[in-house]
């Protein structure tokens, strides 16, 4: 009689294991909802972080232009109005911005880095960064991280 009860108990345990294996549909739906909520929060935050990190490309391009202008001015009587005479190109190193000298005289210059319209930076709200002979002006400084 003990053997019959043991066999019955084993078959009951095996039956329970067969039905309890895996996940229920409710559990899978809950996991999907949690993942969707986390993605809805993380993706926009990551996108803003990437836009902010790419702004360094404009800062680097204009800093290089500043150094080249001062070197050029040391050897000439005026600042250069052409990027080619400074040995620079109109595209920033990582190609997120286009660089242009908007004005140049014997004592002043203004250069601007503009977002490339079709690039990854096109959605950036900071728009343009400007530099002159005195450095980076304070307008829009908080957006560019220069406070």
N, C-alpha and C positions, 0 to 999 in steps of 0.2 A: 504494500500500500504506500509506503514511503517513496518507492521508486516511481509510482504513478504520479504522486504529487510533485515530485522533483521534475519529471518530464513535463507536466502541465505548467509548472512554474517557468521552466526554461523556454517552452514554446510561447508563453505569455510575454516574457522579456524580449524574445526575438521579434514578436509581433509589434511590441511597443517601439523597439528600435527602428523598425522599418517605417513606421508612421511618423516618427519624430525626427527623422533625418532631413536636413535642408532648412530653408527659410520660408516663412510664410509670405504671401503677397503683401500684406500690411507692413511687415518689416522692410521689405524691399522698397516700398513706396516711401516710407519714412526716411530711409537712407537717401533716396533720390531727392526728396524735398530738402533735407539738410545740406546736401551737396549743392543744390541749386541756390539756396540762400547764401552759402559761403561764396560761391562763384559770383553772385550778383553784387556782393560787397567787395570782393578782392579784385576783380577785373578792372573796374573803373579806377580804383586806387592805384593799381599797377600802371595803368595807362598814364595817369597824371604824373607818377614817379618817372616814367620813361621820358615824357615831354620835358620835365624839369631837368633830367640828367643830360638831355641832348643840347640844352642851352649852352653848355660849356663849349660846344663847337663854335658858336658865334663869339664867345669871349676869347677863345684861343686865336681865332682868325683876326679879330680886331687887335688883340695884343701883339700879334706878329706884325700887323700893319703899323701899329704905333712904333715899334722898334725900327722897322724899315724906314718909316718917315723920318725919325730922328737921325738915323744914320745918313739918309739922303740929304737932310737939311744941314748936317755937319759938313758935307762936301759941296753943297750948292747954296745959292742965295735964297731959295724958296723951297717950300714943301712940294712934293710931286703931286700932280693931278692925275697920273696914270699908274695903274697897278703894275703894268709891265715894266716900267722904269724902276720899280721897287723889287722886281723879281717875284711878284705874287700873282696868283690867279684870282678870277672873280668868284670862284667856288671855295667854300670853307673846306677844311681838311676831310670832314666826314660827309660833305655834300648836303647838309641840312639847310645851309644858308648860302645866299649870294652876297658878296662883299663889293661895295662900290665906294669910291671917293667922291663925295657930293660937292665939295668945294675945297680949293687949296689956294693960299696966297703966300706971300713971303713970311708971314708970321702966324698964320692959322691954317687949320685944315679940319674938315669934318668927314668922317667915314661912317657908313651904315652897313649893318648886316641885316638882310631881309630874309624872311623865311622862304624857302623854295616852295612854290605853290603846289607842286605835285608830290612833295616828299612826305616822309613820316611825321614831320614837324608841322604840317599844314594846319592842324587843329589847335596849335598852341595859341593861347590868349595873350602872350607877352609881345607878340608882333616883332618890331624891329629893335635893334640895339645900336646906339650911336656912340661914337668916340670922337674926341677932338684933341687938340694939342695939350690940353690940361688933364686928359684922362676921360673916364666915363662920367657923363653928367648924372646928376642925382635923380632926374626924372625917371620914373618907372623902376627905380632901384630895388624896391621890395620884390617885384616880380622876377627880377634877374638875380636876386640873392646878393645884392651889393649894399647892404645897409651898414 
